[in-house]
Amino acid sequence: MSLSWDKLMRQGNFAAAWQLSDADLEKRKGVPCWHLPRHFQYIWNGETLANKIVLVRCYHGLGDTIQFIRYMPLLKKVAAKVMVWAPVQMIPLLQHAAGIDEYWPLHDGTPEMPYDIDVELMELPHYFRTTLDTIPNAVPYLDITAKQFPYTNQLLKVGLVWRSGDWDESRSLPFALVKQWADVPGVAFYIVQAGAEKAGWDGTLGQLAGGNDLLEDAQTIKGMDLVISTDTMVAHLAGALAVPIWTLLPNPCDWRWMDHRNDSPWYPTMRLFRQEEPGIWQTVINQVKEELLKLTLARHR
């Protein structure tokens, strides 16, 4: 039985996955997709991007955009010009990424800028035939200055995010579980959760430190010793900034985290903590608490 694209990517067999993508590319030629939601639309027509004015459309989520904006320097090496069409709130952050000539705010209409060829950002790994060995994973690839936290008394500065987007509840966990880390000594927790109070923050653990502005959040995260996050934008942002990031994953999880790994080839500073059973977070909470204790003990030896 042939394996699906998703399964091949999970196994790290990217080359075989791109062969399936090639077949899909051929099959959809001439078939319109504009009636589909944008994150389901295919853009690249299979032609070369070399020596072209390339429009990169960012139709997926904020975390997806942060993960794959790493391809801009590679694209810039072959393209005549690189233009990124991205959500307006992301542009101040993306201006700290290399390889981009122009930034344009994404809107619901058609792009107004002239270009030779376009591609959706997440199609670039296919275009470059990325393998595990060729993932452009040099970090940081966002050049951000860290916010300073001078009054921590040498405590370990840990940023916290426990809720992902509402579209996938399996990725989120209740704040009541996160509070089990409150008695770990030597840690100062900082809340970088968007809409923290709505997400259950009750003020008993940590202090508010962001969640409202992407660039400011990046500066805050850059100033952390560690970030602990669910599978959401902040995990990608910390990884892109080369900040140590512990990502909490549901079971099953997204294809990009692969199977049976506690690290990520996309982010050298990332460590993965996986649910053993679907919906059961307590084991993950216990593992993180144990590792936090090890960190604080090592810090004060």
Buried (B, 14 or more C-beta within 10 A) or exposed (E): EEBEBEBBBBBBBBEBBBEBBEEEBEEEEEEEEEEEEBEEBBBBEEEEBEEBBBBBBBBBBBBBBBBBBBBBBBBBEBBEBBBBBBBEEBBBBBEBBEBBBEBBEBEEEEBEEEBBBBBBBBBBBBBBEBBEEEBBBEBBBBEBEBBEBEEEEEBBBBBBBBBBBEEEEBBBBEBEBBBBBEEBEBBBBBBBBBEBEEBBBEEEBBEBBBBEEBBBBBBBBBBBBBBBBBBBBBBBBBBBBBBBBBBBBBEBBBBBBBEEEEEBBBBEBBBBBBBEEEEEBEEBBEBBBEBBBEBBEEEEE
